[in-house]
Amino acid sequence: MSHLVETLGLASSLQLLSLSPPGWGANLLRGLVNSLQIAFGAFGFGLVIGLFGAYGKLYGGPVVRDLLAVYTTVIRAVPELVLILILYYIGTDLINQMAAALGYGRVEINGVVAGIWVLGIVQGAYATEILRGAILAVPPGQIEAARAYGMPPFMLMRRVTIPAMMSFAIPGLANLWLIATKDTALLAVVGFNELTLETKQAAGSTRAYFTFFLAAGAIYLAVTLISGVAFKRIERWARKGQPSLRSGGA
């Protein structure tokens, strides 16, 4: 009898997770796609901010360094959920005020774009410190040799500094990517249809909370495992031609 109950329960759960109605699987996949779009966009936006932020902290003037220090300190000190609420509501309000001043009506901001902007600002502060540390880890002799050859600063950054720092930056950036994928769940508080909000809606409609949140956890775990494999390959590529720690210890 218990075996029959377990079988029926499994069948019911699989039916709820199916891609066709009355299943909610398509909703979860739509939420996953939105989460990954926001995570990829925020991660890329954060890298751009982080690269310029790292160079500003290392080679900028006193004002630039002070402003960047305030930015990274505030972003890392305030809880991310609070930052998301502040950046989202203040950002949308400023945009609408600018639109009103130019004679336009209220602007409806795309949820994915807003999510990328909000999380990208948060990611940029952490990326700044990761890339700053990676640049400092580059052997000074490589940069001095490039300068001796007369390389202009932009070419030196593109052909020497960035390739050399990648092996030092990849582990930290891998963690930052995983944080980006999980932080998309916080966007549910402002109504973005990402994976967590879709899961909450499905669970609330069916009262199958355990089934749907377990499925969401499995999806996040799968994204983490796949990301781990991808970043390991990227790290091996970045370390190509460099002595390994194992061979160095021998």
C-alpha positions in Angstrom: 0.0 0.0 0.0 2.8 2.4 0.9 4.6 1.6 -2.3 1.4 2.4 -4.3 1.1 5.8 -2.4 4.8 6.6 -3.2 4.2 5.7 -6.9 1.1 7.9 -7.1 2.9 10.7 -5.4 5.9 10.5 -7.8 3.5 10.4 -10.8 1.7 13.5 -9.5 5.0 15.3 -9.0 6.1 14.5 -12.5 2.8 15.6 -13.9 3.1 19.0 -12.0 6.6 19.4 -13.5 5.7 18.5 -17.1 6.1 21.1 -19.8 2.5 20.9 -20.9 -0.5 21.9 -18.9 -1.5 21.2 -16.1 2.3 21.0 -15.5 4.4 24.1 -14.6 7.7 22.9 -16.2 7.5 25.5 -19.0 7.1 28.3 -16.4 10.2 27.1 -14.5 12.2 26.9 -17.8 11.1 30.4 -18.7 12.2 31.6 -15.2 15.5 29.8 -15.7 16.1 31.5 -19.1 15.3 34.9 -17.5 17.7 34.2 -14.6 20.5 33.2 -16.9 20.0 36.3 -19.1 20.2 38.5 -16.1 23.2 36.6 -14.7 25.1 36.7 -17.9 24.3 40.4 -18.5 25.1 41.4 -14.9 28.3 39.4 -14.9 29.5 41.0 -18.2 28.5 44.5 -17.1 30.2 43.9 -13.7 33.4 42.8 -15.5 33.5 46.0 -17.5 33.0 48.1 -14.4 35.5 46.0 -12.5 38.2 46.3 -15.2 38.0 50.1 -15.3 37.6 50.2 -11.5 40.7 48.2 -11.0 42.8 50.4 -13.3 41.3 53.5 -11.7 42.2 52.3 -8.2 45.8 51.4 -9.3 46.6 54.2 -11.7 44.0 56.9 -11.3 44.3 60.2 -9.6 43.5 60.8 -5.9 39.8 61.8 -6.6 39.2 58.7 -8.8 40.8 56.4 -6.2 38.7 57.9 -3.4 35.4 57.7 -5.4 36.1 54.1 -6.3 37.0 53.3 -2.7 33.7 54.7 -1.6 31.9 52.7 -4.3 33.4 49.4 -3.4 33.2 49.9 0.3 29.5 50.8 0.2 28.4 48.1 -2.2 30.3 45.4 -0.2 29.0 46.7 3.2 25.3 47.0 2.5 23.2 43.8 2.1 22.6 42.9 -1.5 18.8 42.8 -1.1 18.8 46.4 0.3 21.1 47.5 -2.6 18.7 45.9 -5.2 15.7 47.7 -3.7 17.6 51.0 -3.6 19.1 50.8 -7.0 15.9 49.6 -8.6 13.5 52.1 -7.2 15.9 55.1 -7.3 17.1 54.2 -10.7 13.6 53.9 -12.2 12.6 57.1 -10.5 15.5 59.1 -11.9 14.9 57.8 -15.4 11.2 58.8 -15.2 12.1 62.2 -13.8 14.5 62.7 -16.7 11.9 61.5 -19.2 9.3 63.9 -17.7 11.8 66.8 -17.9 12.3 66.0 -21.6 8.6 66.0 -22.2 8.1 62.2 -22.4 5.6 60.1 -20.5 6.4 57.5 -17.9 9.0 54.9 -19.1 8.3 51.2 -18.6 11.7 49.6 -17.9 12.2 46.1 -19.2 12.6 43.7 -16.3 15.7 41.9 -17.7 17.4 45.2 -18.5 16.7 46.6 -15.0 17.9 43.3 -13.4 21.1 43.4 -15.4 21.7 47.1 -14.4 21.0 46.5 -10.7 23.1 43.3 -10.3 25.8 44.7 -12.6 26.4 47.6 -10.3 26.7 45.2 -7.4 28.9 42.8 -9.3 31.2 45.6 -10.4 32.3 46.4 -6.9 33.5 42.8 -6.3 35.0 42.5 -9.8 37.0 45.7 -9.1 38.8 44.1 -6.1 39.2 40.7 -7.8 40.8 42.2 -10.9 42.9 44.7 -8.9 44.4 41.8 -7.0 45.0 39.9 -10.2 46.8 42.8 -11.8 49.0 43.2 -8.8 49.9 39.5 -9.1 51.3 40.0 -12.6 55.1 39.9 -12.5 56.3 43.5 -12.7 59.0 42.5 -15.1 56.5 41.6 -17.9 54.9 45.1 -17.7 58.3 46.8 -17.5 59.5 44.9 -20.6 56.4 45.9 -22.5 56.9 49.5 -21.6 60.6 49.3 -22.6 59.4 48.2 -26.1 57.3 51.4 -26.3 53.8 49.8 -25.9 51.1 52.4 -25.4 49.0 51.9 -22.2 45.9 50.5 -24.0 48.0 48.0 -26.0 49.9 47.0 -22.9 46.6 46.3 -21.1 45.2 44.3 -24.0 48.3 42.3 -25.0 50.2 41.9 -21.7 48.3 42.7 -18.5 44.9 41.1 -19.2 46.3 37.8 -20.6 48.8 37.6 -17.8 46.3 38.3 -15.0 43.6 35.9 -16.2 45.0 32.9 -14.4 44.9 34.8 -11.2 41.5 36.3 -11.7 39.5 33.2 -12.9 39.0 31.5 -9.5 37.6 34.7 -8.0 35.5 35.4 -11.2 34.1 31.9 -11.0 32.8 32.6 -7.5 31.4 35.9 -8.7 29.5 34.2 -11.5 27.9 31.8 -9.0 26.9 34.7 -6.8 25.3 36.4 -9.9 23.2 33.3 -10.6 22.0 33.1 -7.0 21.5 36.8 -6.7 18.9 36.7 -9.5 16.6 35.1 -6.9 16.6 38.4 -4.9 15.0 40.1 -7.9 11.8 38.3 -7.1 11.1 41.0 -4.4 10.6 43.6 -7.2 8.5 41.3 -9.4 11.0 40.0 -12.0 9.8 36.7 -13.5 13.0 34.8 -12.8 13.2 31.2 -11.6 12.5 31.8 -7.9 9.4 33.9 -8.6 8.1 31.4 -11.1 8.7 28.6 -8.6 6.8 30.6 -5.9 3.9 31.2 -8.2 3.7 27.5 -9.2 4.0 26.3 -5.6 1.3 28.8 -4.5 -1.1 27.7 -7.2 -0.7 24.0 -6.6 0.2 23.9 -2.9 3.1 21.5 -3.9 5.8 23.6 -2.2 8.2 20.8 -1.6 8.0 19.6 -5.2 8.6 22.9 -6.9 11.2 24.3 -4.5 13.1 21.0 -4.7 13.0 21.2 -8.5 14.3 24.8 -8.3 17.1 23.8 -6.0 18.0 21.0 -8.4 18.1 23.5 -11.3 20.4 25.9 -9.4 22.6 23.0 -8.5 22.8 21.9 -12.2 23.8 25.4 -13.2 26.5 25.4 -10.5 27.9 22.1 -11.6 27.9 23.0 -15.3 29.5 26.4 -14.5 32.2 24.7 -12.4 33.2 22.5 -15.4 33.2 25.5 -17.7 35.4 27.6 -15.5 37.8 24.7 -14.9 38.4 24.5 -18.6 38.8 28.3 -18.9 41.3 28.2 -16.0 43.3 25.4 -17.7 43.3 27.5 -20.9 44.4 30.6 -19.0 47.2 28.7 -17.3 48.5 27.2 -20.5 52.3 27.6 -20.7 52.6 28.4 -17.0 54.3 26.1 -14.5 51.8 24.2 -12.5 51.9 24.2 -8.7 52.4 20.4 -8.7 55.5 20.6 -10.9 56.8 23.7 -9.1 56.6 21.8 -5.7 58.5 18.9 -7.2 
